[in-house]
Amino acid sequence: MKQLSLTTNKELIDYSHYFRGSSFVQKKLYKEAKKELLLISEKFEFYLRARILLATATLELREFKNALLYYENALKLPQISQQSHDLSKTFEGLGITYFFLEKYDRAEDYLVKSLEIKEKEKNETELLNAYNAMANLYYVQYKDSQAIPYFEKAYALSKKVKNTSKKAMAAENMAAVEENRGNYKKALEYRKESEKWKDSLNNQNKVWAVADFEKKFAVAQKQKEIKVLKVENELKKTQRNVFFFSAIALLLFLTAGIYLYAQKVKNSKTILIQKNKLDQLNATKDQLFSIVSHDLRSSVNALKTSNAKLAATLQTKNYDDLNGLIIQNSGIANGAYSLLDNLLHWAMLQTKQLYFHKESVHLHSIVQQIEYNYKPLLLDKAIHFENNVSKNIFIFADLDSLKIVFRNLLDNAIKFSNENGQITFYTQENNSDSCQLIIQDNGIGMTRETITELLKDTEVLAKKKNAEIIGTGLGLQLCKQMIKKNGGTLAIESELKNGTKMILTFLKTTSNG
């Protein structure tokens, strides 16, 4: 808007309208997008892209005749023959427009052309959309025998994409197919899978809301405690003054001498205690700064480098490399988020702000929940996960801290497992009072020296010599302290290149009550 009001350069004006129009399409403000895109001149370098965007916005507004006109004009532009992706988008737009106009033969012609190009490009997300479009075209015409193979192709391809909403849609379409076949058992499985992906999408928003509520609640509780402490301090001060003056009146100089000596001793002890506490706080502060400066700097530097590559890739229009860089950026951001989450819980644990409530917990269900949360990461590395935890075991522990422990240990197991590896959760009952939960992987393993270092019983977080490989150790330090607060123990068995066993021991309860 600033450039449009200041410049008279026609090329810069065209770019400004193009960027505003593209942004409005992304925001689903199609009327505003249409107004901007209509103002772009034919000499603009990306005029073809602008016309396709204009047609897309018009189609979203259900102005089908105008959409046909814009798409057909785009087909007449000479540069479209050299841009296979733009040609595919144009064919797809024409096919969808004719679909809404119920001219199914014309729609089929264009959608088939678009599909042929996308199969050559091998863009999984674009190809998934094309399969769905073909399937829906045949489905509304009651040509189930032609529609179902495309639904099945779309569902198979959804296993490879990261987009959760696409996975949910593909599973929901297969559920409808199986219902029409009368195979209700299979349809129910697809319905459950669709709901799982929808829940996964919703949970991402819920996590932030819950975290914000918990933070506000913790702050409010702390403020109440401060007010109570202030009142108590005032009362103690008043009581001390009354005692002081009474002692002066009864014992005169002797009592005054004793009192002064006692005050001196008391002040010395108070100063010593405060000094020790201050040293502890400074040590904790230094640890936190060290971790944040090292790990976040590494993550930000990696993100910076990746973004530079991303900018270079955008200029070359190499969409395959672009997709890889976007996935890499997502991994870096997820790693930084996990670090900050562990830092938050570790800091709350150190400052005794973390609330613990032990209760009877069904172990198998908790492991099952953690598996669902990490399903995308497991699928990404093609890792086989088995939950062999006994369904009859209940342990006495704090549910939230137990989930934190399992998430960190499963995250480590995935991180240090090779592709096509295996991770297993299973239980062994030592006696009637306790049981062992074993988390086993067949990953890279570790040396005896590393195990000894990891199991050192210390309250102070220490950076390890091979921190670049295994991280800061904050997650495992957090796990050790939370396992200890739950009355459990941790042991490790591992050999290099032969995987690792994390052995957790907890007290059992007799029932879920």
C-alpha positions in Angstrom: 0.0 0.0 0.0 2.9 2.3 0.8 4.6 1.7 -2.6 1.3 2.1 -4.4 0.8 5.6 -2.8 4.4 6.7 -3.5 5.7 5.3 -6.7 4.9 5.8 -10.4 7.0 2.9 -11.6 4.7 0.6 -13.5 6.7 -2.6 -12.8 6.7 -1.9 -9.0 3.0 -1.1 -9.1 2.3 -4.5 -10.8 4.4 -6.3 -8.2 2.5 -4.6 -5.4 -0.9 -5.5 -6.8 0.4 -9.1 -7.4 1.6 -9.5 -3.8 -1.6 -8.0 -2.4 -3.7 -10.2 -4.6 -1.8 -13.4 -3.6 -2.0 -12.5 0.0 -5.8 -12.0 -0.2 -6.2 -15.4 -1.8 -4.2 -17.0 1.0 -6.4 -15.2 3.5 -9.5 -16.3 1.5 -10.5 -12.7 0.9 -11.4 -13.5 -2.7 -13.3 -10.2 -3.6 -10.4 -8.1 -2.5 -8.0 -10.4 -4.3 -10.0 -10.1 -7.6 -9.9 -6.3 -7.4 -6.1 -6.3 -7.0 -5.3 -8.9 -9.7 -7.5 -7.1 -12.3 -5.2 -4.0 -12.0 -2.1 -5.9 -13.2 -0.9 -5.0 -16.7 -0.2 -7.5 -19.5 3.5 -6.5 -19.5 4.0 -7.8 -16.0 6.6 -10.6 -15.8 4.3 -13.0 -13.9 1.1 -12.1 -15.8 0.3 -15.7 -16.4 0.4 -16.5 -12.7 -1.7 -13.4 -12.0 -4.4 -14.6 -14.5 -4.5 -18.1 -12.9 -4.8 -16.6 -9.4 -7.6 -14.3 -10.7 -9.4 -17.3 -12.2 -9.0 -19.2 -8.9 -10.4 -16.3 -6.8 -13.4 -16.0 -9.3 -14.0 -19.7 -9.0 -14.1 -19.5 -5.2 -16.7 -16.7 -5.5 -18.8 -19.1 -7.6 -18.7 -16.8 -10.6 -18.3 -19.8 -12.9 -18.7 -18.1 -16.3 -16.1 -15.5 -15.5 -13.8 -18.1 -14.1 -14.0 -20.1 -17.4 -13.2 -16.9 -19.3 -10.1 -16.2 -17.2 -8.8 -19.8 -17.4 -9.3 -19.9 -21.1 -7.5 -16.5 -21.5 -4.6 -18.0 -19.5 -4.5 -21.0 -22.0 -4.0 -18.6 -24.9 -0.9 -16.9 -23.4 2.2 -18.2 -25.3 4.4 -18.7 -22.2 2.0 -21.3 -20.7 3.4 -24.1 -23.0 6.7 -23.8 -21.2 5.3 -23.8 -17.7 4.0 -27.3 -17.0 2.9 -26.5 -13.5 0.9 -23.5 -14.5 -0.6 -25.5 -17.4 -1.6 -28.2 -14.9 -3.2 -25.6 -12.6 -5.2 -24.1 -15.5 -6.5 -27.5 -16.7 -7.4 -28.3 -13.1 -9.3 -25.0 -12.7 -11.2 -25.6 -15.9 -12.1 -29.1 -14.9 -13.4 -28.0 -11.5 -15.4 -25.1 -13.0 -17.1 -27.5 -15.5 -17.7 -29.9 -12.6 -19.7 -27.2 -10.8 -21.5 -26.4 -14.0 -22.4 -30.1 -14.2 -20.7 -30.4 -17.6 -19.0 -33.6 -16.6 -17.6 -34.7 -20.0 -15.7 -31.4 -20.3 -14.7 -31.6 -16.7 -13.2 -35.1 -17.2 -11.2 -34.0 -20.3 -9.4 -31.2 -18.4 -9.0 -33.1 -15.1 -7.4 -36.0 -17.0 -5.0 -33.6 -18.7 -4.1 -32.0 -15.4 -3.6 -35.5 -13.8 -1.2 -36.6 -16.5 1.1 -33.5 -16.0 1.0 -34.0 -12.1 1.9 -37.6 -12.4 5.0 -36.6 -14.3 5.9 -33.8 -11.8 5.4 -36.3 -8.9 4.4 -33.6 -6.4 2.6 -35.7 -3.8 0.3 -33.0 -2.4 -0.8 -31.8 -5.9 -1.2 -35.4 -7.1 -3.4 -36.2 -4.0 -5.7 -33.3 -4.9 -5.9 -34.5 -8.5 -6.9 -38.0 -7.4 -9.6 -36.6 -5.2 -10.9 -34.4 -8.0 -11.2 -37.3 -10.4 -12.8 -39.5 -7.7 -15.4 -36.9 -6.9 -16.2 -36.3 -10.5 -17.1 -40.0 -11.1 -18.7 -40.4 -7.7 -21.4 -37.7 -8.3 -22.2 -39.4 -11.6 -22.7 -42.7 -9.7 -19.7 -44.2 -11.6 -18.4 -46.0 -8.5 -16.3 -48.5 -10.4 -14.2 -45.5 -11.8 -14.3 -43.4 -8.7 -13.2 -46.0 -6.1 -9.7 -46.6 -7.6 -9.0 -42.9 -7.4 -10.2 -42.7 -3.8 -7.9 -45.7 -3.0 -4.9 -44.0 -4.8 -5.6 -40.8 -2.8 -5.7 -42.7 0.4 -2.4 -44.5 -0.3 -0.7 -41.3 -1.2 -2.0 -39.6 1.9 0.3 -41.9 3.9 3.3 -40.0 2.4 2.2 -36.4 2.9 2.6 -34.4 6.1 -0.7 -32.4 5.8 -3.0 -33.7 8.6 -6.2 -32.4 7.0 -5.4 -34.2 3.7 -4.9 -37.5 5.7 -8.3 -37.0 7.4 -10.1 -36.2 4.2 -8.6 -39.3 2.4 -9.6 -41.6 5.3 -13.1 -40.1 5.4 -13.6 -40.7 1.7 -12.6 -44.3 2.1 -15.1 -44.6 4.9 -17.9 -43.5 2.6 -16.7 -45.9 -0.1 -16.8 -48.9 2.3 -20.2 -47.9 3.7 -21.6 -47.9 0.1 -20.0 -51.4 -0.3 -21.7 -52.5 2.9 -18.4 -53.2 4.6 -19.2 -51.4 7.8 -16.4 -52.8 9.8 -13.8 -51.5 7.4 -15.7 -48.2 7.2 -15.6 -47.8 10.9 -11.8 -48.3 10.9 -11.5 -45.5 8.3 -13.8 -43.2 10.3 -11.7 -43.8 13.4 -8.5 -42.9 11.5 -10.1 -39.8 10.1 -11.2 -38.7 13.6 -7.7 -39.4 14.9 -6.1 -37.0 12.3 -8.8 -34.4 13.0 -8.2 -34.7 16.8 -4.4 -34.4 16.1 -5.0 -31.1 14.3 -7.3 -29.8 17.0 -4.9 -30.8 19.8 -2.2 -28.6 18.5 -4.4 -25.6 19.2 -5.6 -27.0 22.5 -2.0 -27.5 23.8 -1.3 -23.8 23.5 -4.5 -22.8 25.2 -3.9 -25.2 28.1 -0.3 -24.0 28.5 -1.4 -20.4 28.6 -4.1 -21.2 31.2 -1.6 -23.1 33.4 0.9 -20.3 33.2 -1.7 -17.7 34.3 -2.9 -20.0 37.1 0.7 -20.5 38.4 1.3 -16.8 38.4 -2.0 -16.1 40.3 -1.1 -18.8 42.9 2.3 -17.3 43.3 0.9 -13.8 43.9 -1.4 -15.2 46.5 1.5 -16.9 48.3 3.4 -13.6 48.2 0.5 -11.7 49.8 0.2 -14.4 52.6 3.9 -14.3 53.3 3.8 -10.5 53.6 1.0 -10.7 56.2 2.9 -13.4 58.1 6.0 -11.3 58.1 4.2 -8.4 59.5 2.7 -10.5 62.2 6.1 -12.0 63.1 7.6 -8.5 63.2 5.0 -7.3 65.6 5.4 -10.3 67.8 9.1 -9.9 67.9 8.9 -6.2 68.9 6.5 -7.0 71.7 8.8 -9.7 73.1 11.8 -7.4 72.7 10.3 -4.5 74.8 8.9 -6.9 77.4 12.3 -8.5 77.9 13.9 -5.0 78.2 11.5 -4.1 81.0 12.0 -7.4 83.0 15.7 -8.1 82.6 17.1 -4.7 81.8 20.7 -4.7 80.7 21.3 -8.4 81.0 18.4 -9.3 78.8 19.5 -6.5 76.4 23.0 -8.0 76.2 21.6 -11.5 75.6 19.2 -10.2 73.0 21.9 -8.4 71.1 24.2 -11.5 71.1 21.3 -13.6 69.9 20.5 -11.1 67.2 24.1 -11.2 66.0 24.1 -15.0 65.8 20.7 -15.0 64.1 21.8 -12.4 61.6 24.9 -14.3 60.8 23.0 -17.5 60.1 20.4 -15.6 58.1 23.2 -14.1 56.0 24.8 -17.5 55.5 21.5 -19.1 54.4 20.8 -16.2 52.1 24.3 -16.5 50.6 23.9 -20.2 50.0 20.4 -19.7 48.4 21.8 -16.9 46.2 24.7 -19.1 45.1 22.2 -21.8 44.2 20.1 -19.4 42.3 23.1 -18.0 40.4 24.2 -21.6 39.5 20.7 -22.4 38.2 20.6 -19.1 36.3 24.1 -19.9 34.7 22.9 -23.4 33.7 19.7 -22.0 32.1 21.7 -19.3 30.2 24.3 -21.9 29.1 21.6 -24.2 27.7 19.6 -21.5 26.0 22.6 -19.8 24.5 24.1 -23.0 23.2 21.1 -25.0 22.0 18.9 -22.1 20.8 21.8 -20.5 19.1 22.5 -23.8 17.2 18.8 -24.1 16.3 18.5 -20.5 15.1 21.8 -20.7 13.2 20.5 -23.9 11.5 17.2 -22.2 10.7 19.1 -19.1 9.4 21.2 -21.3 7.1 18.2 -23.3 5.9 16.3 -20.1 5.2 19.2 -18.8 3.1 19.0 -22.0 1.1 15.2 -21.6 0.9 15.5 -18.1 -0.6 18.1 -19.4 -3.2 15.8 -22.3 -4.0 12.8 -20.0 -4.5 14.8 -18.1 -7.1 15.6 -21.3 -9.0 12.0 -22.6 -8.6 13.3 -26.1 -7.6 10.1 -27.2 -5.9 11.5 -30.6 -4.8 14.4 -29.0 -3.0 12.0 -26.4 -1.6 9.8 -29.1 -0.1 12.8 -30.8 1.5 14.0 -27.4 3.0 10.5 -26.7 4.4 10.5 -30.2 6.1 14.0 -29.5 7.5 12.8 -26.1 8.9 9.8 -27.8 10.5 12.2 -30.4 12.2 14.4 -27.6 13.5 11.4 -25.7 14.9 10.1 -28.9 16.6 13.5 -29.6 18.2 13.6 -26.0 19.6 10.1 -26.3 20.9 10.9 -29.6 22.7 14.0 -28.0 24.2 11.9 -25.0 25.5 9.2 -27.4 26.8 11.8 -29.4 28.8 13.4 -26.1 30.0 10.0 -24.9 31.3 9.3 -28.1 33.2 12.9 -28.4 34.5 12.9 -24.8 35.8 9.5 -25.4 37.5 10.8 -28.5 39.1 14.0 -26.7 40.4 11.9 -23.9 41.8 9.3 -26.3 43.3 6.4 -24.8 41.2 5.5 -28.1 39.6 2.4 -29.6 41.1 2.5 -33.4 41.8 -0.7 -35.4 42.4 -0.1 -39.2 42.6 -3.0 -41.5 41.7 -3.7 -44.9 40.2 -2.7 -44.7 36.5 -3.5 -47.3 33.7 0.0 -47.8 32.2 -1.2 -49.3 28.8 -3.5 -46.4 28.1 -0.8 -43.8 28.8 1.7 -45.5 26.4 -1.1 -45.7 23.8 -1.7 -41.9 24.1 2.1 -41.2 23.7 2.2 -43.5 20.6 -0.6 -41.4 18.9 1.2 -38.2 19.7 4.4 -39.4 18.0 2.8 -41.3 15.1 3.9 -38.8 12.5 7.6 -39.0 13.7 7.4 -42.8 13.7 6.0 -42.9 10.2 8.6 -40.4 9.0 11.4 -42.8 9.8 9.3 -45.9 9.1 9.8 -47.2 12.7 7.7 -50.1 13.9 6.2 -49.4 17.3 4.8 -52.1 19.6 2.9 -51.5 22.8 3.2 -54.8 24.7 2.4 -53.2 28.1 0.1 -55.4 30.1 -3.5 -54.1 30.2 -3.9 -55.2 33.8 -1.2 -53.0 35.4 -2.0 -49.8 37.3 0.9 -47.8 38.9 0.9 -45.1 41.6 2.2 -42.0 40.0 1.5 -38.4 38.9 -0.1 -38.6 35.4 1.3 -35.3 33.9 4.9 -36.0 34.9 4.6 -39.6 33.7 3.6 -38.3 30.3 6.6 -36.0 30.2 8.9 -38.9 31.0 7.5 -41.2 28.4 7.5 -38.4 25.7 11.2 -37.6 26.3 12.3 -41.3 26.3 10.2 -42.1 23.2 11.6 -39.0 21.5 15.2 -40.1 22.3 14.4 -43.6 21.1 13.2 -42.2 17.7 16.1 -39.8 17.5 18.7 -42.5 17.9 17.0 -45.2 15.9 17.7 -45.9 12.3 15.1 -45.9 9.5 12.9 -49.1 9.5 13.9 -49.7 13.2 11.7 -51.0 16.0 10.7 -49.5 19.4 8.9 -51.6 22.0 7.2 -50.7 25.3 6.7 -53.8 27.5 6.4 -54.6 31.2 7.9 -57.2 33.6 6.4 -57.8 37.1 9.1 -58.2 39.7 6.7 -58.9 42.6 3.3 -57.9 43.9 4.4 -54.4 44.8 6.3 -53.1 41.8 6.7 -53.6 38.1 9.2 -52.7 35.4 8.4 -50.7 32.2 11.1 -51.3 29.6 11.5 -49.0 26.5 13.6 -50.9 24.0 15.0 -49.8 20.6 17.4 -51.4 18.1 19.2 -48.0 17.4 22.8 -46.9 17.7 23.2 -47.7 21.4 25.8 -46.2 23.7 29.0 -47.1 25.6 29.3 -48.1 29.2 31.0 -44.7 30.0 28.1 -42.8 28.5 25.6 -44.8 30.6 27.6 -44.1 33.8 27.7 -40.4 33.0 23.9 -40.3 32.3 23.0 -42.1 35.5 25.1 -39.9 37.8 22.9 -38.8 40.7 23.3 -35.0 40.6 21.0 -32.0 41.0 23.2 -29.9 38.8 22.7 -30.1 35.0 26.0 -30.8 33.2 26.9 -30.5 29.6 28.4 -33.7 28.1 31.5 -34.0 26.0 29.5 -35.3 23.0 26.7 -32.8 23.4 26.6 -32.2 19.7 25.6 -35.8 19.2 23.3 -36.5 22.1 22.1 -33.0 23.1 22.3 -31.3 26.4 21.0 -34.2 28.4 18.3 -31.9 29.8 15.4 -34.2 28.8 17.0 -37.2 30.6 17.9 -35.1 33.6 14.2 -34.0 33.8 13.1 -37.7 33.4 15.4 -38.8 36.3 14.1 -36.2 38.7 10.5 -36.8 37.8 10.9 -40.6 38.1 12.5 -40.1 41.5 9.6 -37.8 42.7 7.2 -40.6 41.6 9.1 -43.1 43.8 10.6 -44.9 40.9 14.0 -45.8 39.6 15.8 -45.7 36.2 18.3 -48.1 34.8 20.0 -48.3 31.4 21.2 -51.3 29.4 22.9 -50.7 26.1 25.7 -51.7 23.6 27.0 -49.8 20.7 25.1 -50.6 17.5 22.8 -53.0 19.4 20.2 -50.7 20.7 19.2 -49.5 24.2 16.9 -50.6 27.1 15.5 -47.9 29.4 14.2 -49.7 32.5 11.8 -47.8 34.7 10.5 -49.3 38.0 7.3 -48.0 39.7 5.0 -49.0 42.6 1.8 -50.8 41.5 -1.7 -50.3 42.7 -4.2 -53.1 42.9 -7.0 -51.5 40.8 -7.9 -48.4 38.9 -9.7 -47.0 41.9 
